[in-house]
Amino acid sequence: MGGVIVSRSLRVAVINDRIVQYIRNKYNYDREGVAEQIKIKIGSAYPLPQEKTTEARGRNLVNGYPNRLSFVG
């Protein structure tokens, strides 16, 4: 066939790290295990015809209280 199959690949851990970093920076939210859950439930390499949502629970880094966030993907 002779075509290019993959031009670039990312390690799965890099994607999880980026999700965790985004959640910490935007929401002051601490929960490392939630990145895998979000990636599996709403992650997609292509735009989806219908948006998916999921919730995650964790601890707010500013006040220390438990918190629940909703994510749309």
All heavy atoms as a GROMACS GRO file, in nm:
protein
  581
    1MET      N    1   0.082  -0.119   0.000
    1MET     CA    2   0.000   0.000   0.000
    1MET      C    3   0.086   0.125   0.000
    1MET      O    4   0.047   0.224  -0.059
    1MET     CB    5  -0.094  -0.003   0.119
    1MET     CG    6  -0.190  -0.118   0.112
    1MET     SD    7  -0.329  -0.086   0.218
    1MET     CE    8  -0.404  -0.244   0.209
    2GLY      N    9   0.195   0.128   0.071
    2GLY     CA   10   0.293   0.234   0.060
    2GLY      C   11   0.257   0.369   0.120
    2GLY      O   12   0.332   0.463   0.105
    3GLY      N   13   0.143   0.383   0.188
    3GLY     CA   14   0.103   0.512   0.245
    3GLY      C   15   0.152   0.530   0.387
    3GLY      O   16   0.195   0.437   0.454
    4VAL      N   17   0.147   0.653   0.435
    4VAL     CA   18   0.184   0.683   0.573
    4VAL      C   19   0.067   0.648   0.662
    4VAL      O   20  -0.045   0.693   0.641
    4VAL     CB   21   0.220   0.833   0.589
    4VAL    CG1   22   0.246   0.866   0.734
    4VAL    CG2   23   0.339   0.867   0.502
    5ILE      N   24   0.093   0.565   0.762
    5ILE     CA   25  -0.012   0.524   0.854
    5ILE      C   26  -0.021   0.620   0.972
    5ILE      O   27  -0.127   0.669   1.006
    5ILE     CB   28   0.012   0.380   0.905
    5ILE    CG1   29   0.022   0.283   0.789
    5ILE    CG2   30  -0.095   0.339   1.003
    5ILE    CD1   31  -0.104   0.269   0.708
    6VAL      N   32   0.090   0.648   1.034
    6VAL     CA   33   0.095   0.736   1.150
    6VAL      C   34   0.205   0.838   1.128
    6VAL      O   35   0.318   0.801   1.098
    6VAL     CB   36   0.121   0.658   1.280
    6VAL    CG1   37   0.137   0.751   1.398
    6VAL    CG2   38   0.011   0.558   1.307
    7SER      N   39   0.173   0.963   1.142
    7SER     CA   40   0.276   1.065   1.128
    7SER      C   41   0.326   1.112   1.263
    7SER      O   42   0.434   1.167   1.275
    7SER     CB   43   0.223   1.182   1.048
    7SER     OG   44   0.119   1.245   1.118
    8ARG      N   45   0.247   1.091   1.368
    8ARG     CA   46   0.286   1.134   1.502
    8ARG      C   47   0.207   1.053   1.604
    8ARG      O   48   0.089   1.026   1.583
    8ARG     CB   49   0.254   1.281   1.520
    8ARG     CG   50   0.297   1.338   1.650
    8ARG     CD   51   0.273   1.488   1.651
    8ARG     NE   52   0.274   1.532   1.789
    8ARG     CZ   53   0.226   1.645   1.831
    8ARG    NH1   54   0.174   1.729   1.744
    8ARG    NH2   55   0.229   1.679   1.956
    9SER      N   56   0.270   1.015   1.712
    9SER     CA   57   0.199   0.942   1.816
    9SER      C   58   0.233   1.004   1.952
    9SER      O   59   0.338   1.064   1.969
    9SER     CB   60   0.236   0.794   1.815
    9SER     OG   61   0.372   0.778   1.846
   10LEU      N   62   0.142   0.990   2.046
   10LEU     CA   63   0.162   1.039   2.182
   10LEU      C   64   0.151   0.923   2.279
   10LEU      O   65   0.068   0.834   2.261
   10LEU     CB   66   0.054   1.142   2.220
   10LEU     CG   67   0.058   1.275   2.148
   10LEU    CD1   68  -0.064   1.358   2.187
   10LEU    CD2   69   0.184   1.350   2.184
   11ARG      N   70   0.232   0.928   2.380
   11ARG     CA   71   0.218   0.829   2.486
   11ARG      C   72   0.090   0.858   2.563
   11ARG      O   73   0.050   0.974   2.580
   11ARG     CB   74   0.336   0.836   2.582
   11ARG     CG   75   0.465   0.791   2.523
   11ARG     CD   76   0.575   0.789   2.625
   11ARG     NE   77   0.538   0.853   2.749
   11ARG     CZ   78   0.615   0.937   2.814
   11ARG    NH1   79   0.732   0.969   2.769
   11ARG    NH2   80   0.575   0.991   2.927
   12VAL      N   81   0.024   0.755   2.611
   12VAL     CA   82  -0.101   0.772   2.684
   12VAL      C   83  -0.079   0.854   2.810
   12VAL      O   84  -0.161   0.937   2.847
   12VAL     CB   85  -0.161   0.634   2.718
   12VAL    CG1   86  -0.282   0.647   2.808
   12VAL    CG2   87  -0.196   0.559   2.592
   13ALA      N   88   0.033   0.837   2.876
   13ALA     CA   89   0.062   0.911   2.999
   13ALA      C   90   0.068   1.061   2.973
   13ALA      O   91   0.031   1.141   3.059
   13ALA     CB   92   0.192   0.863   3.061
   14VAL      N   93   0.112   1.102   2.856
   14VAL     CA   94   0.119   1.245   2.823
   14VAL      C   95  -0.022   1.304   2.818
   14VAL      O   96  -0.046   1.414   2.869
   14VAL     CB   97   0.192   1.267   2.689
   14VAL    CG1   98   0.183   1.412   2.646
   14VAL    CG2   99   0.336   1.223   2.700
   15ILE      N  100  -0.115   1.232   2.760
   15ILE     CA  101  -0.254   1.279   2.752
   15ILE      C  102  -0.311   1.293   2.893
   15ILE      O  103  -0.373   1.394   2.926
   15ILE     CB  104  -0.338   1.184   2.666
   15ILE    CG1  105  -0.287   1.186   2.522
   15ILE    CG2  106  -0.486   1.224   2.671
   15ILE    CD1  107  -0.346   1.079   2.434
   16ASN      N  108  -0.290   1.192   2.977
   16ASN     CA  109  -0.339   1.200   3.116
   16ASN      C  110  -0.277   1.318   3.190
   16ASN      O  111  -0.345   1.388   3.263
   16ASN     CB  112  -0.310   1.070   3.190
   16ASN     CG  113  -0.397   0.956   3.146
   16ASN    OD1  114  -0.488   0.974   3.067
   16ASN    ND2  115  -0.368   0.838   3.194
   17ASP      N  116  -0.146   1.339   3.172
   17ASP     CA  117  -0.079   1.451   3.239
   17ASP      C  118  -0.137   1.584   3.194
   17ASP      O  119  -0.154   1.675   3.275
   17ASP     CB  120   0.071   1.449   3.210
   17ASP     CG  121   0.142   1.334   3.279
   17ASP    OD1  122   0.085   1.277   3.373
   17ASP    OD2  123   0.256   1.303   3.237
   18ARG      N  124  -0.168   1.598   3.067
   18ARG     CA  125  -0.226   1.723   3.016
   18ARG      C  126  -0.366   1.747   3.074
   18ARG      O  127  -0.401   1.861   3.105
   18ARG     CB  128  -0.234   1.721   2.864
   18ARG     CG  129  -0.102   1.712   2.794
   18ARG     CD  130  -0.027   1.845   2.804
   18ARG     NE  131   0.088   1.842   2.715
   18ARG     CZ  132   0.214   1.834   2.755
   18ARG    NH1  133   0.241   1.829   2.885
   18ARG    NH2  134   0.312   1.832   2.669
   19ILE      N  135  -0.444   1.642   3.088
   19ILE     CA  136  -0.578   1.655   3.147
   19ILE      C  137  -0.566   1.699   3.292
   19ILE      O  138  -0.634   1.792   3.337
   19ILE     CB  139  -0.658   1.524   3.136
   19ILE    CG1  140  -0.690   1.494   2.989
   19ILE    CG2  141  -0.786   1.531   3.218
   19ILE    CD1  142  -0.749   1.357   2.965
   20VAL      N  143  -0.478   1.635   3.369
   20VAL     CA  144  -0.457   1.671   3.510
   20VAL      C  145  -0.409   1.815   3.522
   20VAL      O  146  -0.458   1.891   3.606
   20VAL     CB  147  -0.357   1.574   3.578
   20VAL    CG1  148  -0.313   1.626   3.713
   20VAL    CG2  149  -0.417   1.435   3.590
   21GLN      N  150  -0.315   1.855   3.438
   21GLN     CA  151  -0.262   1.991   3.440
   21GLN      C  152  -0.373   2.093   3.410
   21GLN      O  153  -0.383   2.196   3.476
   21GLN     CB  154  -0.150   2.003   3.337
   21GLN     CG  155  -0.081   2.136   3.336
   21GLN     CD  156   0.031   2.139   3.233
   21GLN    OE1  157   0.029   2.064   3.136
   21GLN    NE2  158   0.127   2.225   3.254
   22TYR      N  159  -0.458   2.064   3.311
   22TYR     CA  160  -0.568   2.154   3.277
   22TYR      C  161  -0.665   2.169   3.395
   22TYR      O  162  -0.705   2.280   3.430
   22TYR     CB  163  -0.642   2.100   3.155
   22TYR     CG  164  -0.766   2.178   3.120
   22TYR    CD1  165  -0.759   2.298   3.053
   22TYR    CD2  166  -0.893   2.131   3.157
   22TYR    CE1  167  -0.874   2.370   3.022
   22TYR    CE2  168  -1.007   2.201   3.126
   22TYR     CZ  169  -0.996   2.320   3.058
   22TYR     OH  170  -1.110   2.391   3.029
   23ILE      N  171  -0.700   2.058   3.458
   23ILE     CA  172  -0.794   2.063   3.571
   23ILE      C  173  -0.735   2.141   3.687
   23ILE      O  174  -0.805   2.221   3.750
   23ILE     CB  175  -0.833   1.920   3.615
   23ILE    CG1  176  -0.914   1.853   3.504
   23ILE    CG2  177  -0.911   1.921   3.744
   23ILE    CD1  178  -0.936   1.704   3.527
   24ARG      N  179  -0.608   2.122   3.716
   24ARG     CA  180  -0.544   2.197   3.825
   24ARG      C  181  -0.538   2.345   3.795
   24ARG      O  182  -0.565   2.428   3.882
   24ARG     CB  183  -0.403   2.144   3.849
   24ARG     CG  184  -0.400   2.021   3.931
   24ARG     CD  185  -0.259   1.990   3.976
   24ARG     NE  186  -0.263   1.866   4.051
   24ARG     CZ  187  -0.170   1.773   4.044
   24ARG    NH1  188  -0.065   1.790   3.968
   24ARG    NH2  189  -0.182   1.664   4.116
   25ASN      N  190  -0.498   2.381   3.673
   25ASN     CA  191  -0.483   2.523   3.639
   25ASN      C  192  -0.616   2.596   3.629
   25ASN      O  193  -0.628   2.709   3.674
   25ASN     CB  194  -0.408   2.538   3.507
   25ASN     CG  195  -0.263   2.498   3.518
   25ASN    OD1  196  -0.205   2.496   3.627
   25ASN    ND2  197  -0.202   2.462   3.407
   26LYS      N  198  -0.716   2.534   3.571
   26LYS     CA  199  -0.843   2.602   3.549
   26LYS      C  200  -0.935   2.599   3.671
   26LYS      O  201  -1.001   2.697   3.701
   26LYS     CB  202  -0.915   2.541   3.429
   26LYS     CG  203  -1.046   2.611   3.400
   26LYS     CD  204  -1.091   2.591   3.260
   26LYS     CE  205  -1.225   2.657   3.243
   26LYS     NZ  206  -1.229   2.750   3.136
   27TYR      N  207  -0.939   2.486   3.742
   27TYR     CA  208  -1.038   2.469   3.850
   27TYR      C  209  -0.978   2.456   3.989
   27TYR      O  210  -1.052   2.439   4.086
   27TYR     CB  211  -1.123   2.344   3.822
   27TYR     CG  212  -1.199   2.350   3.694
   27TYR    CD1  213  -1.160   2.272   3.584
   27TYR    CD2  214  -1.310   2.433   3.679
   27TYR    CE1  215  -1.230   2.277   3.466
   27TYR    CE2  216  -1.380   2.438   3.560
   27TYR     CZ  217  -1.340   2.359   3.454
   27TYR     OH  218  -1.409   2.363   3.336
   28ASN      N  219  -0.844   2.461   4.004
   28ASN     CA  220  -0.779   2.438   4.133
   28ASN      C  221  -0.829   2.308   4.195
   28ASN      O  222  -0.874   2.304   4.310
   28ASN     CB  223  -0.804   2.554   4.231
   28ASN     CG  224  -0.736   2.680   4.186
   28ASN    OD1  225  -0.624   2.676   4.139
   28ASN    ND2  226  -0.805   2.791   4.198
   29TYR      N  227  -0.820   2.204   4.120
   29TYR     CA  228  -0.883   2.077   4.152
   29TYR      C  229  -0.776   1.968   4.156
   29TYR      O  230  -0.691   1.961   4.067
   29TYR     CB  231  -0.984   2.047   4.041
   29TYR     CG  232  -1.082   1.938   4.068
   29TYR    CD1  233  -1.182   1.954   4.162
   29TYR    CD2  234  -1.077   1.820   3.996
   29TYR    CE1  235  -1.276   1.856   4.183
   29TYR    CE2  236  -1.170   1.720   4.017
   29TYR     CZ  237  -1.269   1.739   4.111
   29TYR     OH  238  -1.360   1.640   4.131
   30ASP      N  239  -0.776   1.886   4.260
   30ASP     CA  240  -0.673   1.784   4.277
   30ASP      C  241  -0.734   1.645   4.268
   30ASP      O  242  -0.806   1.602   4.357
   30ASP     CB  243  -0.604   1.801   4.412
   30ASP     CG  244  -0.489   1.704   4.429
   30ASP    OD1  245  -0.431   1.661   4.327
   30ASP    OD2  246  -0.458   1.672   4.545
   31ARG      N  247  -0.705   1.576   4.160
   31ARG     CA  248  -0.751   1.437   4.146
   31ARG      C  249  -0.681   1.375   4.027
   31ARG      O  250  -0.722   1.394   3.914
   31ARG     CB  251  -0.902   1.434   4.129
   31ARG     CG  252  -0.962   1.296   4.115
   31ARG     CD  253  -0.962   1.222   4.249
   31ARG     NE  254  -0.994   1.083   4.230
   31ARG     CZ  255  -1.115   1.031   4.245
   31ARG    NH1  256  -1.215   1.107   4.280
   31ARG    NH2  257  -1.135   0.904   4.226
   32GLU      N  258  -0.575   1.302   4.050
   32GLU     CA  259  -0.496   1.244   3.942
   32GLU      C  260  -0.570   1.131   3.873
   32GLU      O  261  -0.563   1.115   3.753
   32GLU     CB  262  -0.362   1.194   3.996
   32GLU     CG  263  -0.282   1.305   4.059
   32GLU     CD  264  -0.150   1.325   3.994
   32GLU    OE1  265  -0.114   1.245   3.907
   32GLU    OE2  266  -0.085   1.423   4.029
   33GLY      N  267  -0.643   1.047   3.946
   33GLY     CA  268  -0.710   0.932   3.888
   33GLY      C  269  -0.825   0.968   3.795
   33GLY      O  270  -0.870   0.884   3.718
   34VAL      N  271  -0.871   1.090   3.800
   34VAL     CA  272  -0.986   1.130   3.720
   34VAL      C  273  -0.949   1.148   3.572
   34VAL      O  274  -1.034   1.139   3.486
   34VAL     CB  275  -1.050   1.256   3.778
   34VAL    CG1  276  -0.973   1.380   3.742
   34VAL    CG2  277  -1.193   1.270   3.735
   35ALA      N  278  -0.823   1.171   3.541
   35ALA     CA  279  -0.782   1.193   3.402
   35ALA      C  280  -0.813   1.072   3.315
   35ALA      O  281  -0.865   1.088   3.204
   35ALA     CB  282  -0.633   1.225   3.396
   36GLU      N  283  -0.783   0.954   3.362
   36GLU     CA  284  -0.812   0.833   3.286
   36GLU      C  285  -0.962   0.817   3.264
   36GLU      O  286  -1.007   0.782   3.155
   36GLU     CB  287  -0.755   0.711   3.359
   36GLU     CG  288  -0.772   0.582   3.284
   36GLU     CD  289  -0.676   0.568   3.168
   36GLU    OE1  290  -0.580   0.645   3.157
   36GLU    OE2  291  -0.700   0.479   3.085
   37GLN      N  292  -1.041   0.844   3.367
   37GLN     CA  293  -1.186   0.834   3.359
   37GLN      C  294  -1.242   0.932   3.255
   37GLN      O  295  -1.324   0.894   3.172
   37GLN     CB  296  -1.248   0.863   3.496
   37GLN     CG  297  -1.398   0.866   3.498
   37GLN     CD  298  -1.452   0.914   3.632
   37GLN    OE1  299  -1.377   0.944   3.722
   37GLN    NE2  300  -1.581   0.920   3.642
   38ILE      N  301  -1.196   1.055   3.256
   38ILE     CA  302  -1.242   1.155   3.161
   38ILE      C  303  -1.202   1.115   3.020
   38ILE      O  304  -1.282   1.123   2.926
   38ILE     CB  305  -1.186   1.295   3.196
   38ILE    CG1  306  -1.249   1.344   3.326
   38ILE    CG2  307  -1.211   1.395   3.084
   38ILE    CD1  308  -1.185   1.469   3.382
   39LYS      N  309  -1.079   1.071   3.004
   39LYS     CA  310  -1.030   1.033   2.872
   39LYS      C  311  -1.112   0.919   2.812
   39LYS      O  312  -1.149   0.922   2.696
   39LYS     CB  313  -0.883   0.991   2.882
   39LYS     CG  314  -0.820   0.956   2.750
   39LYS     CD  315  -0.676   0.918   2.767
   39LYS     CE  316  -0.670   0.785   2.838
   39LYS     NZ  317  -0.538   0.730   2.852
   40ILE      N  318  -1.145   0.820   2.893
   40ILE     CA  319  -1.222   0.705   2.844
   40ILE      C  320  -1.366   0.743   2.813
   40ILE      O  321  -1.421   0.704   2.711
   40ILE     CB  322  -1.216   0.590   2.946
   40ILE    CG1  323  -1.075   0.531   2.948
   40ILE    CG2  324  -1.319   0.483   2.914
   40ILE    CD1  325  -1.051   0.433   3.060
   41LYS      N  326  -1.429   0.823   2.901
   41LYS     CA  327  -1.572   0.853   2.884
   41LYS      C  328  -1.601   0.956   2.776
   41LYS      O  329  -1.698   0.942   2.703
   41LYS     CB  330  -1.631   0.900   3.017
   41LYS     CG  331  -1.648   0.788   3.116
   41LYS     CD  332  -1.725   0.834   3.237
   41LYS     CE  333  -1.749   0.717   3.329
   41LYS     NZ  334  -1.829   0.756   3.444
   42ILE      N  335  -1.519   1.062   2.764
   42ILE     CA  336  -1.556   1.168   2.670
   42ILE      C  337  -1.444   1.204   2.573
   42ILE      O  338  -1.462   1.292   2.490
   42ILE     CB  339  -1.605   1.295   2.742
   42ILE    CG1  340  -1.494   1.358   2.826
   42ILE    CG2  341  -1.728   1.267   2.824
   42ILE    CD1  342  -1.533   1.493   2.883
   43GLY      N  343  -1.329   1.139   2.582
   43GLY     CA  344  -1.217   1.172   2.494
   43GLY      C  345  -1.238   1.122   2.353
   43GLY      O  346  -1.295   1.016   2.331
   44SER      N  347  -1.194   1.200   2.256
   44SER     CA  348  -1.204   1.160   2.116
   44SER      C  349  -1.101   1.238   2.035
   44SER      O  350  -1.077   1.355   2.060
   44SER     CB  351  -1.344   1.191   2.062
   44SER     OG  352  -1.349   1.159   1.925
   45ALA      N  353  -1.041   1.171   1.938
   45ALA     CA  354  -0.945   1.237   1.850
   45ALA      C  355  -1.016   1.319   1.743
   45ALA      O  356  -0.956   1.407   1.682
   45ALA     CB  357  -0.854   1.134   1.786
   46TYR      N  358  -1.141   1.290   1.718
   46TYR     CA  359  -1.219   1.358   1.615
   46TYR      C  360  -1.341   1.425   1.679
   46TYR      O  361  -1.392   1.379   1.781
   46TYR     CB  362  -1.268   1.258   1.510
   46TYR     CG  363  -1.156   1.193   1.435
   46TYR    CD1  364  -1.115   1.066   1.468
   46TYR    CD2  365  -1.090   1.261   1.333
   46TYR    CE1  366  -1.010   1.005   1.399
   46TYR    CE2  367  -0.986   1.202   1.264
   46TYR     CZ  368  -0.946   1.074   1.298
   46TYR     OH  369  -0.843   1.016   1.231
   47PRO      N  370  -1.391   1.533   1.618
   47PRO     CA  371  -1.514   1.595   1.670
   47PRO      C  372  -1.629   1.495   1.668
   47PRO      O  373  -1.646   1.421   1.572
   47PRO     CB  374  -1.539   1.709   1.573
   47PRO     CG  375  -1.409   1.735   1.506
   47PRO     CD  376  -1.336   1.605   1.504
   48LEU      N  377  -1.704   1.493   1.776
   48LEU     CA  378  -1.817   1.401   1.787
   48LEU      C  379  -1.945   1.468   1.737
   48LEU      O  380  -1.962   1.589   1.754
   48LEU     CB  381  -1.836   1.358   1.932
   48LEU     CG  382  -1.718   1.284   1.994
   48LEU    CD1  383  -1.743   1.264   2.143
   48LEU    CD2  384  -1.695   1.151   1.926
   49PRO      N  385  -2.037   1.391   1.679
   49PRO     CA  386  -2.163   1.451   1.633
   49PRO      C  387  -2.249   1.502   1.749
   49PRO      O  388  -2.326   1.596   1.733
   49PRO     CB  389  -2.233   1.337   1.559
   49PRO     CG  390  -2.166   1.213   1.602
   49PRO     CD  391  -2.028   1.249   1.649
   50GLN      N  392  -2.234   1.440   1.865
   50GLN     CA  393  -2.310   1.482   1.983
   50GLN      C  394  -2.213   1.490   2.101
   50GLN      O  395  -2.132   1.399   2.122
   50GLN     CB  396  -2.420   1.382   2.014
   50GLN     CG  397  -2.508   1.423   2.129
   50GLN     CD  398  -2.622   1.323   2.150
   50GLN    OE1  399  -2.631   1.223   2.082
   50GLN    NE2  400  -2.708   1.353   2.244
   51GLU      N  401  -2.220   1.598   2.179
   51GLU     CA  402  -2.131   1.616   2.293
   51GLU      C  403  -2.161   1.513   2.401
   51GLU      O  404  -2.276   1.478   2.424
   51GLU     CB  405  -2.145   1.756   2.351
   51GLU     CG  406  -2.089   1.864   2.263
   51GLU     CD  407  -2.096   2.000   2.329
   51GLU    OE1  408  -2.176   2.019   2.424
   51GLU    OE2  409  -2.021   2.088   2.287
   52LYS      N  410  -2.056   1.468   2.468
   52LYS     CA  411  -2.070   1.378   2.582
   52LYS      C  412  -2.034   1.455   2.708
   52LYS      O  413  -1.954   1.549   2.705
   52LYS     CB  414  -1.977   1.259   2.568
   52LYS     CG  415  -2.011   1.167   2.454
   52LYS     CD  416  -1.915   1.050   2.451
   52LYS     CE  417  -1.949   0.954   2.341
   52LYS     NZ  418  -1.858   0.839   2.341
   53THR      N  419  -2.091   1.416   2.822
   53THR     CA  420  -2.059   1.479   2.949
   53THR      C  421  -2.024   1.374   3.052
   53THR      O  422  -2.065   1.258   3.042
   53THR     CB  423  -2.177   1.562   3.002
   53THR    OG1  424  -2.289   1.477   3.024
   53THR    CG2  425  -2.216   1.672   2.906
   54THR      N  426  -1.947   1.414   3.151
   54THR     CA  427  -1.915   1.328   3.263
   54THR      C  428  -1.888   1.416   3.384
   54THR      O  429  -1.863   1.536   3.371
   54THR     CB  430  -1.793   1.237   3.233
   54THR    OG1  431  -1.780   1.141   3.338
   54THR    CG2  432  -1.665   1.316   3.219
   55GLU      N  433  -1.893   1.358   3.503
   55GLU     CA  434  -1.864   1.430   3.626
   55GLU      C  435  -1.743   1.367   3.693
   55GLU      O  436  -1.715   1.249   3.676
   55GLU     CB  437  -1.982   1.422   3.723
   55GLU     CG  438  -2.100   1.505   3.681
   55GLU     CD  439  -2.207   1.509   3.788
   55GLU    OE1  440  -2.200   1.432   3.886
   55GLU    OE2  441  -2.298   1.590   3.773
   56ALA      N  442  -1.671   1.449   3.769
   56ALA     CA  443  -1.556   1.401   3.844
   56ALA      C  444  -1.561   1.461   3.984
   56ALA      O  445  -1.604   1.574   4.002
   56ALA     CB  446  -1.427   1.441   3.774
   57ARG      N  447  -1.519   1.383   4.080
   57ARG     CA  448  -1.515   1.430   4.219
   57ARG      C  449  -1.371   1.439   4.266
   57ARG      O  450  -1.287   1.360   4.225
   57ARG     CB  451  -1.590   1.335   4.310
   57ARG     CG  452  -1.738   1.336   4.286
   57ARG     CD  453  -1.806   1.253   4.390
   57ARG     NE  454  -1.885   1.153   4.319
   57ARG     CZ  455  -1.936   1.047   4.374
   57ARG    NH1  456  -1.916   1.023   4.501
   57ARG    NH2  457  -2.008   0.964   4.304
   58GLY      N  458  -1.344   1.536   4.352
   58GLY     CA  459  -1.210   1.553   4.405
   58GLY      C  460  -1.209   1.662   4.511
   58GLY      O  461  -1.313   1.699   4.564
   59ARG      N  462  -1.090   1.714   4.539
   59ARG     CA  463  -1.073   1.814   4.644
   59ARG      C  464  -1.026   1.945   4.582
   59ARG      O  465  -0.934   1.947   4.502
   59ARG     CB  466  -0.968   1.764   4.744
   59ARG     CG  467  -0.943   1.855   4.859
   59ARG     CD  468  -0.846   1.793   4.957
   59ARG     NE  469  -0.723   1.746   4.895
   59ARG     CZ  470  -0.614   1.821   4.878
   59ARG    NH1  471  -0.614   1.946   4.918
   59ARG    NH2  472  -0.507   1.771   4.820
   60ASN      N  473  -1.090   2.054   4.621
   60ASN     CA  474  -1.051   2.187   4.577
   60ASN      C  475  -0.921   2.223   4.646
   60ASN      O  476  -0.909   2.212   4.768
   60ASN     CB  477  -1.160   2.287   4.610
   60ASN     CG  478  -1.133   2.423   4.554
   60ASN    OD1  479  -1.034   2.486   4.587
   60ASN    ND2  480  -1.222   2.470   4.469
   61LEU      N  481  -0.819   2.268   4.570
   61LEU     CA  482  -0.688   2.299   4.627
   61LEU      C  483  -0.687   2.428   4.708
   61LEU      O  484  -0.604   2.447   4.794
   61LEU     CB  485  -0.584   2.309   4.515
   61LEU     CG  486  -0.553   2.179   4.443
   61LEU    CD1  487  -0.464   2.205   4.323
   61LEU    CD2  488  -0.487   2.080   4.538
   62VAL      N  489  -0.782   2.518   4.683
   62VAL     CA  490  -0.784   2.646   4.753
   62VAL      C  491  -0.843   2.632   4.892
   62VAL      O  492  -0.784   2.674   4.991
   62VAL     CB  493  -0.862   2.752   4.671
   62VAL    CG1  494  -0.876   2.882   4.749
   62VAL    CG2  495  -0.793   2.777   4.539
   63ASN      N  496  -0.963   2.573   4.902
   63ASN     CA  497  -1.030   2.565   5.032
   63ASN      C  498  -1.028   2.425   5.094
   63ASN      O  499  -1.068   2.409   5.208
   63ASN     CB  500  -1.174   2.616   5.022
   63ASN     CG  501  -1.257   2.538   4.920
   63ASN    OD1  502  -1.229   2.423   4.890
   63ASN    ND2  503  -1.360   2.603   4.868
   64GLY      N  504  -0.986   2.323   5.020
   64GLY     CA  505  -0.975   2.188   5.074
   64GLY      C  506  -1.105   2.111   5.080
   64GLY      O  507  -1.107   1.997   5.124
   65TYR      N  508  -1.214   2.171   5.035
   65TYR     CA  509  -1.344   2.104   5.039
   65TYR      C  510  -1.360   2.008   4.921
   65TYR      O  511  -1.309   2.033   4.812
   65TYR     CB  512  -1.458   2.205   5.035
   65TYR     CG  513  -1.466   2.292   5.158
   65TYR    CD1  514  -1.475   2.431   5.145
   65TYR    CD2  515  -1.467   2.239   5.285
   65TYR    CE1  516  -1.483   2.511   5.256
   65TYR    CE2  517  -1.474   2.320   5.397
   65TYR     CZ  518  -1.482   2.455   5.383
   65TYR     OH  519  -1.489   2.535   5.493
   66PRO      N  520  -1.435   1.900   4.943
   66PRO     CA  521  -1.467   1.813   4.829
   66PRO      C  522  -1.552   1.888   4.728
   66PRO      O  523  -1.630   1.976   4.765
   66PRO     CB  524  -1.546   1.697   4.891
   66PRO     CG  525  -1.549   1.719   5.036
   66PRO     CD  526  -1.491   1.852   5.066
   67ASN      N  527  -1.538   1.851   4.601
   67ASN     CA  528  -1.606   1.924   4.497
   67ASN      C  529  -1.640   1.830   4.383
   67ASN      O  530  -1.578   1.725   4.367
   67ASN     CB  531  -1.515   2.036   4.447
   67ASN     CG  532  -1.589   2.142   4.370
   67ASN    OD1  533  -1.710   2.139   4.359
   67ASN    ND2  534  -1.517   2.235   4.314
   68ARG      N  535  -1.739   1.865   4.304
   68ARG     CA  536  -1.779   1.787   4.186
   68ARG      C  537  -1.778   1.880   4.066
   68ARG      O  538  -1.835   1.989   4.070
   68ARG     CB  539  -1.917   1.727   4.207
   68ARG     CG  540  -1.961   1.643   4.090
   68ARG     CD  541  -2.098   1.587   4.112
   68ARG     NE  542  -2.093   1.499   4.229
   68ARG     CZ  543  -2.199   1.443   4.283
   68ARG    NH1  544  -2.318   1.465   4.234
   68ARG    NH2  545  -2.189   1.364   4.386
   69LEU      N  546  -1.715   1.836   3.957
   69LEU     CA  547  -1.708   1.914   3.834
   69LEU      C  548  -1.772   1.838   3.721
   69LEU      O  549  -1.765   1.716   3.716
   69LEU     CB  550  -1.563   1.944   3.797
   69LEU     CG  551  -1.482   2.029   3.893
   69LEU    CD1  552  -1.337   2.032   3.849
   69LEU    CD2  553  -1.537   2.169   3.899
   70SER      N  554  -1.832   1.909   3.627
   70SER     CA  555  -1.886   1.849   3.506
   70SER      C  556  -1.797   1.885   3.388
   70SER      O  557  -1.752   1.999   3.376
   70SER     CB  558  -2.027   1.900   3.478
   70SER     OG  559  -2.115   1.856   3.579
   71PHE      N  560  -1.772   1.787   3.302
   71PHE     CA  561  -1.688   1.807   3.184
   71PHE      C  562  -1.767   1.772   3.060
   71PHE      O  563  -1.841   1.676   3.057
   71PHE     CB  564  -1.563   1.720   3.192
   71PHE     CG  565  -1.472   1.757   3.306
   71PHE    CD1  566  -1.481   1.688   3.424
   71PHE    CD2  567  -1.382   1.860   3.294
   71PHE    CE1  568  -1.399   1.720   3.531
   71PHE    CE2  569  -1.301   1.894   3.399
   71PHE     CZ  570  -1.308   1.825   3.518
   72VAL      N  571  -1.748   1.851   2.957
   72VAL     CA  572  -1.814   1.829   2.828
   72VAL      C  573  -1.706   1.805   2.724
   72VAL      O  574  -1.607   1.876   2.718
   72VAL     CB  575  -1.899   1.951   2.788
   72VAL    CG1  576  -1.962   1.930   2.651
   72VAL    CG2  577  -2.004   1.980   2.894
   73GLY      N  578  -1.726   1.702   2.642
   73GLY     CA  579  -1.626   1.673   2.540
   73GLY      C  580  -1.688   1.637   2.409
   73GLY      O  581  -1.802   1.621   2.390
   0.00000   0.00000   0.00000
